Amino acid sequence: MTELNLPDPSETAIFGAFVATPESEDLLTPQPLSPTDRAAVEALPAGSALLIVQRGPNSGARFLLDSDQIVAGRSPQADIFLDDVTVSRKHCEFRVHEGGFAVRDLGSLNGTYINRERSEGAVLQAGDEVQIGKYRLTYHPSIVK
């Protein structure tokens, strides 16, 4: 019979609460744009924006927001396909709003977070972090008006 090495209950993690550690501080600090990403943002046409995956699967991937409505989700038919079980099939949508974009949750199981706060919807500002499942994306609107 195999003996199980179970952890001491007094040493288990606290679930449901974020406990900051020196290692986790990097996760809380927005990452500066690489020269390549900065050039991509500077080249965006007026009225468009770029979502850049900062953390999670496909880190570094870029998604162009250039339509009136763009759906992000796990469905292969989604405009922004995020292939992970933490993402709902139709998780959220991005819509044009007053020269920029707004995001709205589409009833996803795990929710959509803006700057680490769960949100049903919000108008996005430059540098905002949108979390969709494990994916953390930063929002970069066109600088051309």
Secondary structure, DSSP 8 states (H G I E B T S, - for coil): --------GGGS--TTS----TTTHHHHS-----HHHHHHHHT--TT-EEEEEEESTTTT-EEEE-SSEEEEESSTTSSEE--STTS-TT-EEEEEETTEEEEEE-S-SS-EEETTEEESEEE--TT-EEEETTEEEEEEE-S--
